């Protein structure tokens, strides 16, 4: 399997029910297997801000995101079947439609948070066109900037 990562290239403002980072399969030919997630504050000086995040399945891909994310392969000889978006959408992807992945992450954003799946416990996407996995800000005490990255295998 080939490995890839999508990082936020800009701080994305979180809030209630907002998609922060979205990985999706354009053609529906692979099932992305998420194994690493990193979430951190965008601020130079850490602040006490609390938020709840969720890693969730999505369908469809959504329309007009404010930013696309360059997919970085772990091996430069491989090409990803999945693509990534960040920021707000005109029409966001429908999340939880195909079922939540069961990873709820309540945080106080004083420092970065890192999640690594145990072997055999990775979170799988669905092999269908425009289906994917998103990091969603479910709830936040106030809107604040967040940076994140998702690493997966295909």
N, C-alpha and C positions, 0 to 999 in steps of 0.2 A: 504494500500500500504506500502511496505517496502522501507526504505531509505538507500542510499549508498553514499560513497564518494571515489573518486580517486585523490590522490595528486601526484604531481611530487615529486619523491624522490631525484632527482638531478636537478641542474639547467640545463635547456635546452636552447641552443643558438637559438635565433630567427633570422629572416632575412626576405627574400621575399618569400611568398607562401610556408611556412613551417608548417607542422602539429606539434604542441607542445604537445598536450594531446588529446588522442583519446579514446572514450568510444564506444563500439560496442556490438551488440547482436549476439552471435554465432549461436544460433538455430533459431532465428526469432520468438520467442514465446511471447515476450513482447515489449511494446513501452516505452523506457526510457523517463521520463519526467524531464528535467533539471530545477532546481529551484534556484541554487546558483552557482556562478562562482567567483573565486578569482584569480587575476593576480598580481604578484609583482616581483621586481627585485631580482636577485640572489646575488647581491653584498652586502657586509657588509656596505659599505659606499654608500649611495644613489648618483646617478649621473643623470644629465639631459640627458636622452635618450628618443627619441620619437619613437612610433610604432603604427601601426593600427592592431587590432585583429578582428577576426570574429568568431562567433559561427555558425557552418555550419553542414548540414547533409552530410553523407558520404556513399559511396558504391563503391567498395567492401572494405574489411578490410585492405588491403595493405599487403605487405610481408616483413619479416625480420626487425622488428623494433629494435632499439638499446636497448630498455628496456621495460619490462612489469611493470605494476603498480598493487600493491596489492589492491583489492577492500575491503574497510572497511565498514561493515554494521553498521547502527545506532543501530540495535537490533541484538545481537550476535546469535539469534536463526534463522535468515534468511540467505538465500544463494542467491547471485546475479545471474541473467541470463546473465548479461552483464559483459564484461571484459575490461581492459584498457591497453593502450600502451603509451609510451612516447618516445621522441627523433626522430632521423632520421630513414628513411625506405629505403630499397633497392628499393622497389616500393611503393610509398605512397598511402594511400587510396584516391580514387577519391572523392574530395569534391565539393560541389555545384551541383553535378550531379542530386540529387533529390530535389534541391531547397535550397536556403539559408534560414536560420532562421530569417534573418532580424536584427541581432544584431551585428552591427559594433561598435567597441570600439576604438576610437583614444585616445592615452594616452601619457603623459609625465611621465616616470617611476620614479618619485621622491619618490613615496610611493605606497602602495598596493591599488589596485582597487577591489571593491566588488560589484557584481551585484546580486540582489535578485528579483526573479520574483514576481509580484503581483499575488495573488490567482486567478487562472483561466487564467493566462498569461504565464504559463510555456512553455518551448520550447520542443516539442515532437519529438522523433525519429520515424523511420518507423519500423513496426513489420515485418521484413524480414531478413533472414539469412545474417550475416556479414554487415548489415547496421548499421550506428551509428551516432554519433555527435562528432565533433572535434573542438578544439580551434586551430585556424590557425593564424599564424603571416603573415598578408597580406603584410605588408610593414614596414621597420625599417630604421632609419637613419644610424645605424651601427649594426653589430651583437653584441648582449650582452646576458647575462644569465637571464633567467626568470624562476620563479616558479609559479605554478598554481594548482588549484584544481577545480573539477567539482562535484557537489552534485546532485543526482537525485533520483527519485522514480520509482519503477516498479509495 
